[in-house]
Amino acid sequence: MAVKKVALACSVCGSRNYMVAKKPERMTRLEVKKFCPFCGHHTIHRETM
């Protein structure tokens, strides 16, 4: 069985910089503070569909 992956998009510029594994037990969208190479800052990245 293949693992489904979703992208993490920057909340400031909207670029999709990171990929994470989708966990079925997670009911809300994942929010992580990560570095955005396009903005040049650490920003909130949200799980996208």
C-alpha positions, 0 to 999 in steps of 0.5 A: 500500500502506497503512502499518500502525501500532502503538501505544506504551503506557506501561509504568506506567499502560498508556495508549496515547499514541503511534503508530509505523509497523510495520516488518517487519524489526523482530523484537522489540517497540520500547521507547522512553523518551517523555513520558507526559501521564497520568503526568507523567513520562518512562517506557518505552513499549512497542509493542503489538499 
